[in-house]
Every structure is written in structure tokens, then in C-alpha cells.
Amino acid sequence: MHQSEHGKWRDFYRADWLTNIASTIDNVNTVRKFLRMHGDSPDFFQWYKAFIMPETEKHIYLENTHRRVRSDDELSDLLKEEFLKDGRIKLI
């Protein structure tokens, strides 16, 4: 939150008890976790396979126990990067 403060908005979030932004962020993170649980496989690999994995690897790849499950933040960053690259979403 503090990274977005600049100019006349410096120290804006210092009074978070008025804006309750921290609570809003917690709620949005809960929604993101809910969406991932219901839209992903039990191994939390489906979002990565569907949207990020290169086409050449989608059909033949080795599933093993050494694959690291990406965190919600990592997956979100990779999805944003992928969708921006294709022009499927645009940031305002």
C-alpha cells in the first residue's frame, strides 16, 4: 500500500482505520484463494497448464513430485504477464 503513496497522497494509508484497506486486501485474497481452489486441479497445476505452459509441453510432460507448486502471487503475476502479452486484458 505504501508503495502507491506519492505526492499529495503520501501517508494516505497511515490512517487505515478510516479506509480499512488492509481488511479489503484480506477479503480479496480470500476470494482469489477460493477461485483457485475451485478452478484448479488437486495439485494446483491446472491454471498453469491451461494458460502459462508452452503448447509444446502441454501434451507430453513428466508429472513428478519434484514440481514446485506456485504461490497465488506467483501464479497471478504469470497469468497477468501472459494475458497482457496476448492482449486478452488491458490495464487501465
N, C-alpha and C positions, 0 to 999 in steps of 0.2 A: 504494500500500500504506500509505503513511504517513498518508493522509487518514482511514483507518479506525481509526487508533490513538487511543484516548481512555481517560481514567480509568486503571484498573489495567492496561490494555493499551498504555499509552503506551510507545514504544520497543520494542514487541514484535518488529518486523521488523528491528531493529538486529542481531540475531543470525541473519541469514538463512542462514548456513552450517548452522544446525541444522534449519531448516524447509524450506529450498530452495524458497521460494515463487516467487522470480524464475524459476527453471527451470520450475516448473509453469505460470506465466503464459506463458512462451515456447512450451511444448508446447500449451497451449490455443489460443494464437494460430495455431499451425501447423495444428491441426485446423480452426479457423474458416476459414483460407485454403483448405484442401483442400475443405471443403464448398462454399465459394463457387465455386471453380473447376469443380466437378462439377455444381453445381446451377444454374449461371448460363449466360448466352449468352457467346459470344466477346467481346462488347462490355461484359460485366459490367453488363447492363441488365435482365436477366430478373427478378431478385429485386425490383428497384424497380418494374418494370411490374406484376408479379403481385400485390404486396402493398401498395405505397405510392401508386402513381399513381392519381389520381382516375378513377373509372369513365368520366367524360365524355371523358377524354383517351386512354383505352386503345385505342380503335378508330381514331381519326384523330389522328395527331400527326406532326410532322416529325422524322425522324431526320436529324441533320446532324453534321458534325464538330465543332461548337462545344459539344456537350453534354459537361459535365464528369463524368467517372467518379467516383463517390463512393468514399471510402476504406472499408475494412472497419469502422472505428469509426463513421463517419457512417451507413453502412447499418445497422449493428447498432442504433444509437440510434434511427433512424427506424422500424425493424421493432419494436423494443421498445415505442415510443410507440404504434404502430398496433395491436399486439396487446393492449396494456393498455387502449386505448380501447374495443376491441370486447369485452373481457372474455374473449378467447381464452386468455390466460395470466394468471396471478396471481403477483405476487411475494410471497414468504414474509416 
